Amino acid sequence: MKIAVLKERRAGERRVAASPETVKKFTELGCIVTVEKGAGEGAALADSVFEEAGAKIAATPAATVKDADVVLKVQRPMTAADGEDEIALLSKGQILICQMNALTDGPVVRALAEKGVQAFAMELVPRITRAQSMDILSSQANIAGYKAVLDGIEQYGRAVPMMSTAAGRVTPANVFVMGVGVAGLQAIATAKRLGAVVYATDVRPDTKEQVESLGGKFVAVENEEFLQAQTAGGYAKEMSDDYKRQQAELVAKTIPKMDIVITTALIPGRPAPVLVTEDHVKSMKPGSVIVDLAAEAGGNCPLTELGKVITKQGVTLVGHGNWPSRVPETTSLLFAKNLLNFLTPLIDKESGKLAINYEDDIIKGSLVTRDGKIVEERVKANAEKAGGAAPAKKAAKKSASKKSPAKKTAAKKAQAAKADAPADEPAAETPKNETPSNAGEEK
């Protein structure tokens, strides 16, 4: 079996979908691994380290994917609309495994289906125990939370830890982490290690113990409703308007006291919820910093500008995109290990060939396109909503055109009868009243 690893071409993406460790593991399983020349440059992984691990180096992307059974990437492939058509490199029947942004990028999903590529979206791997080692959202968010603290401190014009010097005492900085998921927990731990006084908030009661175990101070309205605010699956329930009002008042009192605020509420496939309002920003001390991990989804603060560090109302807002790519070597190693853990169970140990069980929950949850169709219902609904019918429906219309004249007439009558009927609404992305509370990657 041949595995191809392409170089990432999207702007700002420095990660690579393989590491020397994963290349070695794949070759031990009997796979032939081909890595595109320069694929690891952004992550300080030279071609030579992949060769030493057993990979072949291909000079071009076309040579890399030629005859490959599986193609590994970090980001979804580019289309002609992006300036470079990577989907054109792929062949019918090939398997693509990457972070697909499948719930939001309908054109890419449709193009992959029409190409006949079997695509797996790693961000859709279900959150079950045996899939934890495959969870790219958690592995990447962990490092994003760490980097958010470092970038916030870089913009903060004062020292963070408490210091006692002959010239006087330096008071520690106050850091407020909004959202206690994987990114939030790592941000709490990192800020605490660097000497800050850390506060954190989340609507899920279970997170209080996690915050306090890391030395943080929990900020929430802890009434009876709060204690019942979490589902058995670890998601936050929709809170009452009264609770939201009380919590908003508490947050409004807390933010002016903070030096650095880190927001982590990022839900895949949805706009980021607003956590820090313009009024909150106006209430903060000059020189304070807001680090917005959700800038790519619109931002947890409406003043955030994607890809920029700006100052408004005397407060610095950090709106970098693609936070994992800001620590590319570490995140590449983790991402590559996630892919290894996903793909290894699909390889038959005796034959060395792929043996995919399409009834497995992990496969059913992450498989997006197969046999020319979009097969994941949420992805299909979003692709249709974004514009145009899914490929499967287009194919059905094409086959209908080949019917006999009598059948065509009947079909036209049926179509006319439906002309005034309302269109079906697309399937909901998540159950009502159950919304992941923060940092989209995490429970």
C-alpha positions in Angstrom: 0.0 0.0 0.0 1.3 3.4 -0.9 0.8 6.5 1.3 1.5 10.0 -0.1 2.2 13.0 2.1 1.7 16.4 0.3 3.2 19.7 1.1 0.7 22.2 2.5 0.0 25.2 0.2 -2.6 27.2 2.0 -1.3 30.6 3.2 0.1 30.6 6.7 0.1 26.8 7.0 3.5 25.5 8.2 2.5 22.0 9.5 3.1 18.7 7.7 1.0 15.6 8.0 3.8 13.2 8.7 6.8 12.9 11.1 9.9 10.6 11.0 8.2 8.5 13.7 5.0 7.9 11.7 6.9 7.3 8.5 8.9 4.6 10.3 5.7 3.0 11.8 4.0 2.9 8.4 7.0 1.3 6.7 7.1 -1.3 9.5 3.5 -2.1 8.5 4.7 -2.8 5.0 3.6 0.6 3.5 5.5 2.6 0.9 5.6 6.2 2.0 6.3 9.1 -0.4 6.7 12.6 0.9 6.7 15.6 -1.4 10.0 17.5 -1.4 10.0 20.4 1.1 6.8 19.2 2.8 8.4 19.6 6.3 10.3 22.8 5.8 7.8 24.9 7.7 8.0 22.6 10.7 11.8 22.4 10.6 11.7 18.8 9.3 14.1 18.4 6.5 13.6 15.9 3.6 16.6 13.9 5.0 14.9 13.0 8.2 12.0 11.5 6.3 14.4 9.6 4.1 16.3 8.3 7.1 12.9 7.0 8.5 12.2 5.1 5.2 10.3 7.5 3.0 10.8 8.3 -0.6 11.0 12.0 -1.6 9.1 13.0 -4.7 10.0 16.2 -6.6 6.4 17.3 -7.5 2.9 16.9 -6.0 1.8 14.9 -9.0 4.7 12.5 -8.6 3.9 12.3 -4.9 0.3 11.1 -5.3 0.7 9.0 -8.4 -0.6 5.5 -7.7 -1.1 6.3 -4.0 -3.8 4.5 -2.1 -3.9 7.0 0.7 -3.1 10.8 0.6 -2.4 12.5 3.9 -2.7 16.3 4.4 -3.1 18.7 7.2 -5.5 21.1 5.6 -8.3 20.4 3.0 -7.0 20.5 -0.6 -7.2 23.8 -2.5 -9.5 24.3 -5.5 -9.0 26.3 -8.7 -10.9 29.2 -6.9 -8.0 29.2 -4.3 -5.4 29.8 -7.1 -4.1 26.3 -7.2 -6.2 23.2 -7.8 -4.9 20.4 -5.6 -8.1 18.3 -6.1 -7.1 17.9 -9.7 -4.0 15.9 -8.5 -6.2 13.3 -6.9 -7.6 10.2 -8.7 -10.9 8.4 -8.5 -10.8 5.8 -5.7 -8.0 7.4 -3.7 -8.5 8.0 0.0 -7.8 11.5 1.4 -7.4 12.0 5.2 -7.1 15.5 6.5 -8.8 18.3 8.4 -11.5 19.0 5.9 -13.6 21.9 7.4 -16.3 19.7 6.1 -19.2 21.5 7.8 -18.3 24.9 6.4 -16.5 24.3 3.1 -19.2 22.9 0.8 -17.4 23.5 -2.5 -14.4 21.4 -1.5 -16.6 18.5 -0.3 -18.6 18.6 -3.5 -15.5 18.7 -5.6 -14.0 15.7 -3.8 -17.3 13.8 -4.3 -17.5 14.6 -8.0 -13.8 13.5 -8.3 -14.7 10.1 -6.8 -12.3 10.6 -3.9 -13.0 8.8 -0.6 -12.5 11.6 1.9 -12.2 11.4 5.7 -12.6 14.6 7.8 -10.5 14.2 10.9 -12.3 16.9 12.7 -15.5 14.8 12.6 -13.9 11.7 14.4 -16.4 11.0 17.1 -15.5 11.8 20.7 -15.4 8.3 22.0 -12.8 6.7 24.3 -11.1 4.5 21.7 -10.8 7.5 19.3 -9.0 9.9 21.8 -5.6 9.2 20.2 -7.0 10.3 16.8 -8.5 13.5 18.0 -6.8 16.3 16.1 -9.0 19.0 17.6 -7.8 18.2 21.1 -4.1 17.7 20.1 -4.0 21.0 18.2 -6.1 23.0 20.7 -3.7 22.0 23.5 -0.8 23.7 21.8 -3.0 26.7 20.8 -3.9 27.3 24.4 -0.2 27.3 25.4 0.7 29.6 22.5 -2.2 32.0 23.3 -0.6 32.7 26.7 2.8 33.3 25.2 1.4 35.7 22.6 -0.7 37.5 25.2 2.3 38.0 27.4 4.4 39.2 24.4 1.9 42.0 23.9 1.5 42.8 27.6 3.8 45.6 28.6 4.4 44.5 32.2 6.0 41.6 34.0 3.7 38.6 34.7 4.9 37.0 38.0 5.2 38.6 41.4 8.7 39.9 42.1 10.2 41.4 45.2 13.2 43.6 44.4 15.3 46.2 46.2 13.5 48.8 44.1 10.1 47.6 45.1 7.5 44.9 44.7 6.0 43.9 41.3 2.4 42.6 41.5 1.4 39.6 39.4 -0.7 39.9 36.3 -4.3 38.7 36.4 -5.3 36.4 33.5 -8.9 35.5 32.7 -9.5 32.4 30.6 -13.0 32.2 29.1 -13.9 28.6 28.2 -12.4 25.6 30.0 -11.9 23.0 27.4 -8.6 21.6 26.1 -7.3 25.0 25.0 -8.6 26.7 28.1 -7.1 24.2 30.5 -3.7 24.4 28.8 -3.9 28.2 28.9 -4.7 28.1 32.7 -1.8 25.7 33.3 0.7 27.8 31.3 -0.3 31.2 32.8 -0.1 29.7 36.3 3.4 28.3 35.6 4.5 31.7 34.4 3.4 33.3 37.7 0.0 34.9 36.8 -3.0 34.9 39.1 -5.5 32.9 36.9 -9.3 33.1 36.8 -11.5 31.0 34.5 -15.1 30.7 33.6 -17.3 28.1 31.9 -21.0 27.1 32.2 -20.3 23.5 32.8 -20.1 22.6 36.6 -17.5 19.8 36.1 -15.0 22.4 35.0 -14.8 24.1 38.4 -12.8 21.2 39.8 -10.5 21.2 36.8 -9.8 24.9 37.1 -9.1 24.7 40.8 -6.8 21.6 40.4 -4.6 23.8 38.1 -4.5 26.6 40.7 -7.0 28.8 39.0 -10.0 30.6 40.5 -13.4 29.7 39.1 -15.8 32.5 38.1 -19.5 31.5 37.6 -22.9 32.1 39.1 -23.1 28.8 41.1 -26.8 28.4 41.6 -29.1 25.3 41.2 -29.4 25.8 37.5 -25.6 25.9 37.1 -25.3 22.5 38.9 -27.7 21.0 36.2 -26.1 22.7 33.3 -24.3 19.8 31.8 -25.6 16.8 29.8 -24.4 13.2 30.2 -22.3 13.7 27.1 -20.3 16.5 28.5 -22.0 19.3 26.7 -23.5 22.5 28.0 -27.3 22.9 28.1 -28.9 26.1 27.0 -29.2 28.3 30.1 -32.2 30.5 31.0 -32.3 34.2 30.3 -32.1 34.9 34.0 -29.0 32.9 34.4 -27.4 34.4 31.4 -28.1 37.9 32.8 -26.5 37.0 36.2 -23.5 35.4 34.5 -23.1 38.4 32.2 -23.2 40.8 35.2 -20.5 38.7 36.9 -18.3 38.7 33.8 -18.8 42.4 33.4 -17.5 42.9 37.0 -14.6 40.6 36.5 -13.1 41.7 33.1 -12.1 45.3 34.3 -9.8 43.7 36.9 -8.0 41.6 34.3 -4.7 42.3 32.5 -4.9 39.5 29.9 -8.2 37.8 28.7 -8.0 34.7 26.7 -11.1 33.5 24.9 -11.4 29.9 23.6 -15.0 29.4 22.4 -14.8 27.9 19.0 -17.5 25.5 17.8 -16.8 23.6 14.5 -19.2 24.7 11.8 -20.6 27.6 13.6 -19.8 31.3 14.1 -18.0 32.0 17.3 -20.1 33.2 20.2 -19.4 36.7 21.6 -17.9 36.5 25.0 -16.2 39.9 25.3 -18.3 42.8 24.1 -17.2 46.3 23.0 -18.4 47.6 26.4 -16.2 45.1 28.1 -13.3 46.3 26.2 -14.0 49.9 27.1 -14.0 48.9 30.8 -10.5 47.3 30.7 -7.4 49.1 31.8 -5.1 50.7 29.2 -2.4 48.2 28.3 -4.6 45.1 28.8 -4.6 42.4 26.2 -7.3 40.2 24.7 -6.2 37.0 22.9 -9.0 35.7 20.7 -8.6 32.0 19.7 -11.8 32.1 17.7 -10.7 34.9 15.2 -11.1 32.6 12.2 -14.8 32.0 13.1 -15.6 35.6 13.6 -14.1 36.1 17.0 -15.3 35.9 20.6 -14.8 39.7 20.6 -16.5 41.7 17.8 -13.5 44.1 17.7 -11.1 41.3 16.8 -9.6 41.4 13.3 -8.4 38.2 11.8 -4.7 37.9 11.3 -4.0 41.2 13.0 -2.8 42.6 16.3 -4.6 45.9 16.9 -5.2 48.4 19.7 -8.7 49.7 20.4 -9.8 51.7 23.5 -6.2 51.3 24.8 -6.6 47.4 24.7 -4.5 45.2 22.4 -6.5 42.5 20.6 -4.6 39.5 19.2 -6.5 37.9 16.4 -4.0 35.4 14.8 -5.5 32.7 12.6 -4.4 29.1 12.6 -3.0 29.0 16.1 -1.6 25.5 15.8 0.6 26.5 12.9 2.3 29.1 15.1 4.1 26.1 16.9 4.5 24.0 13.7 7.0 21.4 14.7 5.2 20.3 17.8 1.7 20.4 16.3 3.0 18.5 13.2 4.3 15.7 15.3 1.0 15.5 17.2 -1.2 15.7 14.1 0.9 13.1 12.3 0.5 10.8 15.3 -3.3 11.3 15.2 -3.3 10.3 11.5 -1.2 7.2 12.3 -3.6 6.1 15.0 -6.5 6.6 12.7 -5.0 4.7 9.7 -3.3 1.9 11.5 -6.5 -0.1 12.4 -7.5 0.1 8.7 -4.5 -1.8 7.5 -4.6 -5.5 7.4 -1.5 -6.8 9.2 -1.2 -9.9 7.1 -1.8 -8.5 3.6 -0.7 -4.9 4.3 -3.7 -3.7 2.4 -6.6 -1.5 3.5 -9.5 -3.3 5.2 -12.0 -0.6 6.1 -15.1 -1.6 8.2 -17.7 0.9 7.1 -19.9 0.0 10.0 -17.4 1.1 12.6 -18.5 4.2 14.5 -15.3 6.0 13.8 -15.5 5.4 10.1 -19.2 6.4 9.9 -18.5 9.6 11.8 -15.6 10.8 9.8 -16.3 9.5 6.3 -17.5 12.4 4.2 -17.5 11.3 0.5 -17.6 7.8 -1.0 -18.5 6.5 -4.5 -19.2 10.0 -5.8 -21.6 10.9 -3.1 -21.5 13.0 0.1 -22.4 10.4 2.7 -22.3 12.3 6.0 -25.7 13.8 6.6 -24.7 17.1 8.3 -22.0 17.7 5.7 -24.5 16.9 2.9 -27.1 19.4 4.4 -24.5 22.1 4.8 -23.1 21.5 1.3 -26.6 21.9 -0.2 -27.3 24.9 1.9 -24.0 26.6 0.8 -25.1 26.3 -2.9 -26.2 23.5 -5.2 -27.4 20.0 -4.8 -25.1 17.3 -3.5 -23.4 15.2 -6.2 -25.7 12.3 -5.5 -28.8 14.4 -6.3 -27.1 15.7 -9.5 -26.4 12.2 -10.5 -30.0 11.2 -9.9 -31.2 14.1 -12.1 -28.8 13.0 -14.8 -30.1 9.4 -14.7 -33.7 10.7 -14.8 -32.9 12.4 -18.2 -32.4 8.9 -19.7 -35.9 7.7 -18.9 -38.4 6.8 -21.7 -40.7 9.6 -23.1 -43.6 8.3 -21.0 -41.6 8.3 -17.8 -40.3 11.7 -18.6 -43.8 13.1 -19.0 -44.8 11.5 -15.7 -41.8 13.0 -14.1 -42.6 16.5 -15.4 -46.1 16.2 -14.0 -44.8 15.2 -10.6 -42.3 18.0 -10.7 -45.0 20.6 -11.6 -47.1 19.3 -8.7 -44.2 20.0 -6.3 -43.4 23.4 -7.7 -45.2 25.3 -5.0 -44.2 23.0 -2.2 -41.8 24.5 0.5 -38.2 23.1 0.4 -37.1 20.8 3.2 -35.0 22.4 5.8 -31.5 20.9 6.1 -30.7 18.7 9.1 -29.7 20.4 12.3 -26.0 20.3 13.1 -26.5 19.5 16.7 -29.4 18.5 18.9 -31.4 21.4 20.3 -30.4 22.8 23.6 -27.1 21.0 23.5 -24.2 23.2 22.4 -20.5 22.5 23.0 -19.6 25.3 25.4 -16.2 26.2 24.3 -13.1 25.8 22.1 -15.1 23.5 19.7 -12.5 20.8 20.1 -13.2 19.8 23.5 -15.5 18.4 26.1 
